[in-house]
Amino acid sequence: MSDGSHRHKVVVIGSGFGGLFGTQALKKADVDVTLIAKTTHHLFQPLLYQVATGILSEGEIAPASRMILRKQPNAEVLLGEVTDIDLENRTVTSHLLERTTVTPYDSLIVAAGADQSYFGNDRFAEFAPGMKTIDDALELRGRILGAFEQAELSDDHEERERLLTFVVIGAGPTGVELAGQIAEMSDNTLKGAFRNIDATEAKVILLDAAPAVLPPMGEKLGNMAAERLRKMGVEIQLNAMVVDVDADGLVVKEKDGTERRIEAQCKVWSAGVAASPLGKIIADQSGAEVDRAGRVKVLPDLTVPGNPNVFVVGDMMAVEGVPGMAQGAIQGSTYAAKAIKNGLKGQSPANREPFKYFDKGSMATISRASAVAKVGKLEFGGFLAWLGWLALHLWYIVGYQNRLVTLMSWAVTFLTNKRGQMTITEQQVYARTALDQIQGGGAYSIPPVHTSSPKAKAKPAVEAKKPADGPEVKAPGAEEQKQSEKAEKAG
Ligand SMILES: Cc1cc2nc3c(=O)[nH]c(=O)nc-3n(C[C@H](O)[C@H](O)[C@H](O)COP(=O)(O)OP(=O)(O)OC[C@H]3O[C@@H](n4cnc5c(N)ncnc54)[C@H](O)[C@@H]3O)c2cc1C
C-alpha cells in the first residue's frame, strides 16, 4: 500500500474506542500514525452517567490520549476538529482555533463516533441535553443538582413539583442507567441534605415511544429492568412519544393520539444517535450510502468503494449485526489496523477476509447491586450481573491509576451512599450557550463544521424562557425512535 518513498502514514480520526484501539493496534507496525481528535481525551462513554450523577470525576473516565500514547513512538496526537476529508488527494483537514492543519495519509481510519439525534427536532436540545461528552455529563450534573437547589428556595408548591420532576427520554441502556441513578441519588445520597424540601420526594420519569424498556436486550431483561426501576420509584411511561419540549416541561403523545403535558425543569435526552457528519463527506466522495442514522454502509472489509485504504469503523459504520457499542468499535478498528499491516506485507485488498463481529454480550446496570446481562443465549439479572458489570467496566477503563481511583469511588458510593463529585458550577450549565454564541460550534473550532449538531443551536435551559411560538414540531415516529433505540448502545 505504500509507494516505498516514505514510511506508510496512517491517519486516525477520533480518540474514542475505535480511534484509540486502532492506534494502539499499530504500535509495532512499520507506520507513522497521526491521531486527530477534537477532544484531548479518550472518553469511556459507558460511565458518563456516573459523572453526571456525582459518582466519578471526569478525569477517571477520560484520560488524556497523549498520555496514553506517550510510550508509542510511532504515534502522534493532534488536537483539532476534522472538517473535511479529501479522498482523491488523501488529506484530512482539521482546525484548532484559527489554525488549519492539512494532514496527508496513505491509510485512513475514521472513528469519529456519533452524536445525539433529536429526530429532526434539534430545538429540543435547548431544554433536553443529551449525554455524549464530558461537557454533557457535567452540564447534566449541574442541571440535576441545580434543580434541587432551586426547589429548596421555592415556596410555591407547583414550582417545587416541577423542579423536583426529572424526565429521562429514551429507555435504552443510557436512559435506564441515568433514571436509576437520579432515583438513587435523591432517595439516598441527598436524603436529609435540604431543610425546606424532602429530596426523596423527587419524581423520576423514564419515557419511551417504544412499548418496552431496553428493547435491544429483549423482553425478559427489559421487564426485569422495568420491575427493578419501578421498585425504586421510577415511573415508566411507554408508548409515549415526545412531541414538544420547553423550559418548563414537555408534551407527550399517547398511542391513541391524545397529548398531555408533564411539568419538569430537568429533562435528559437519550433517545437516538446520529453518526458523525464526516460519514456523509466520505460517502458523497466514494459513492457509499449512509443509513438513516448517517452511518456509512461500508464494504465487508469496512472500507468504502474505490478506497481500500479508507476504513470507517465504530458508531460511524453500518454493518448488519454489529451494534453501536464499544466492542463493535474496538473490533472494527483492530481489524482495520490488521488489514493495513497485512497490506504492508503485500496482501492485496481483494484478498482480505471480511470483518467478522464477535458478540461478547451486553449489559446495563440499573442501580446499586442490580444489573441485567445478555451473553449469547444466557440472560440474567441481579447481583451477579452487577458484579460482572463492575468487573468488565473496570477492565476496560484505560490506565491502572484510573482503575484504582474508580474502584475507590465505587466503594465509597456503593458502601456508604455518598458521592464524591457533587460539585456544580454556573459554567457547567451555561458554558455550552456561551461557546455557541462565540463560535457557533464545537469547543475548539472557529470555522463552521459540516455538522448539524444540535449543540450548535443549543441555549441554556435553567433560566431559558418558554419559546413563544416555535417552529412546527415534526414528531418522531415510534418506528423511527425504535430503530434508533436498536442502534443505541446496549451494555
Ligand atoms: C452514555 C453512553 C453509554 C454507553 N454505554 C455503553 C455500554 O455500556 N457498553 C457499550 O459497549 N457501549 C456503550 N456505549 C456506546 C459506546 O460508547 C460507543 O459505541 C463507542 O464509544 C463507539 O466508539 P467510536 O470510536 O466509534 O466513537 P466514540 O467513542 O464516540 O469516539 C469518537 C471520537 O471522535 C472524536 N470526533 C468526533 N468528531 C470529530 C471530528 N469532526 N474531528 C475530530 N474528532 C472527532 C470524538 O472527540 C471522539 O474522540 C455508550 C455510549 C454512550 C454515549
The ligand as a Gaussian input file, in Angstrom:
#p B3LYP/6-31G(d) Opt

LIG

0 1
 C      -23.869000       7.417000      27.577000
 C      -23.354000       6.229000      26.798000
 C      -23.296000       4.995000      27.397000
 C      -22.801000       3.897000      26.687000
 N      -22.734000       2.681000      27.309000
 C      -22.182000       1.649000      26.650000
 C      -22.005000       0.407000      27.299000
 O      -22.382000       0.244000      28.457000
 N      -21.416000      -0.611000      26.602000
 C      -21.001000      -0.454000      25.310000
 O      -20.426000      -1.369000      24.733000
 N      -21.157000       0.718000      24.683000
 C      -21.731000       1.766000      25.315000
 N      -21.879000       2.952000      24.676000
 C      -21.518000       3.034000      23.253000
 C      -20.045000       3.199000      23.042000
 O      -19.535000       4.173000      23.915000
 C      -19.821000       3.573000      21.588000
 O      -20.370000       2.576000      20.789000
 C      -18.353000       3.722000      21.291000
 O      -17.824000       4.773000      22.049000
 C      -18.134000       3.977000      19.812000
 O      -16.771000       4.184000      19.598000
 P      -16.280000       5.135000      18.430000
 O      -14.820000       5.112000      18.446000
 O      -16.986000       4.807000      17.185000
 O      -16.814000       6.585000      18.844000
 P      -16.503000       7.430000      20.136000
 O      -16.044000       6.593000      21.254000
 O      -17.719000       8.267000      20.339000
 O      -15.297000       8.346000      19.697000
 C      -15.451000       9.340000      18.733000
 C      -14.203000      10.194000      18.766000
 O      -14.174000      11.029000      17.633000
 C      -13.919000      12.352000      18.009000
 N      -14.526000      13.195000      16.987000
 C      -15.814000      13.277000      16.642000
 N      -15.975000      14.128000      15.617000
 C      -14.745000      14.571000      15.303000
 C      -14.247000      15.484000      14.356000
 N      -15.046000      16.089000      13.472000
 N      -12.928000      15.740000      14.333000
 C      -12.099000      15.135000      15.208000
 N      -12.514000      14.260000      16.133000
 C      -13.816000      13.982000      16.182000
 C      -14.517000      12.467000      19.394000
 O      -13.949000      13.537000      20.101000
 C      -14.111000      11.120000      19.964000
 O      -12.792000      11.148000      20.388000
 C      -22.374000       4.061000      25.358000
 C      -22.440000       5.314000      24.754000
 C      -22.935000       6.395000      25.467000
 C      -22.992000       7.762000      24.821000

